[in-house]
Amino acid sequence: MGLREKKRNQRRVLARRSAAPRSGEGKDFLPLEEMPGKKRAREQQPEEPENTSTILYIGHIPHGFYEEQMRGFFQQFGTVKRLRIARNRKTGKSKHYGFIEFENPEVAKIVADEMNNYLLFEHTLQIALVPPEKVHPKLWKGVRRGFVPIDRVAIERRRLNKDKTIEEHKKMVDRIVKRDEQRRKRIKAAGIDYECPALIGSVQPAAKKIKFIED
């Protein structure tokens, strides 16, 4: 066999190999989107329930972002029905979390999805939907009246200035005398030679009732 014959045979073998079907080819396969397994998997996936909640919880509210600012910011998404920021009863300062209610549940869902983990004044907002069954019945109590801080100074002033009974006055004097005795003992224990002025407590006499007799 000459050199030419060998080359011809090699070409024939290569031609046969290229023309022969590969493993797996020539078989009937269904398209990927029509495979029965994929179709069953899609049918088994449960549909997402429709959102009916209109109330959102908002956490990590920054300082200065109060009711007026919050209403103006979230009105760009839809109508805001009510909102409330939790505050300290004594000082009236914000506790940095609150609740907001929209008129449309679809708007509330969009806000929860898009504004969660939103960076606002170096604070990352935490926003989540509140299911209707978990809404506290007194959540919106007094929300239209607004927050009115308690005047603790006025309450304490009235308590101190009110008329005391004989028993209350005696207890007050006893406390003052007891504190004075403890102070004298501490001064003496410290080795300080000092004569404290005497403190004398007195009990107020009962008020006399004057009865007027008409002629």
C-alpha positions, 0 to 999 in steps of 0.5 A, a space after each residue: 500500500 502506497 503513501 497515497 492509499 494510506 492518506 485516503 484511508 485516513 480521510 475516509 475514517 475521519 469523514 465517517 467519525 464526523 458523520 456518525 451521530 454522537 452519544 445521545 443524539 438522534 433520540 427524541 427529547 422533549 423541550 425543557 419547558 415542556 418536561 413533565 417534571 418541570 411542569 409538576 414542580 410549577 404546579 406544586 408551588 403554592 401561590 403567594 397569599 394576597 396582602 391585606 395588611 395596611 400597617 407597617 412597623 418602622 424601626 431605627 427612626 433617626 433623631 429629628 425624623 418625627 411625625 410631620 417629617 415622616 408623613 411628608 416622606 411617606 406620602 410620596 408612595 400613597 395616602 397615609 391614614 395614621 402614624 404614630 411614633 413611640 415616645 417616652 411618657 416622662 420626657 416625650 423623647 422618641 423611642 426610635 420606632 413607630 407605626 404607619 398606616 396606608 389606605 391601600 394594602 398594595 402601597 404598604 406592601 411596596 413600601 415594606 419591600 422597597 424601603 426596608 434597610 433604607 439608609 436615612 440619616 445614618 440609620 438603617 430603617 427596619 420596615 415590616 408589615 404587621 398582620 391584621 391579627 397582630 395589631 394591638 386594639 389600642 395602637 391608635 388610641 389618642 393618635 389624633 390628639 397628639 402627644 402631650 408630655 406630662 408636666 412632672 414639675 407641676 405635679 411635684 410642686 402641687 404635692 409639696 405645696 399642698 396642706 399637710 396633716 399633723 401626721 404628715 408634718 410629723 413624719 417630715 420633721 422626723 426624717 429631717 432630724 434623722 438625716 441631721 443626726 446621721 450627718 453629725 455622726 459622719 462629721 464626728 467619725 471624720 475627726 472634725 471638731 465642729 458644733 452643728 447648730 441644734 435642729 429642733 422639730 416642732 409639730 404643728 397644732 391642729 387648726 381650730 375650727 371657729 363656729 359663728 353663731 348667728 344672733 
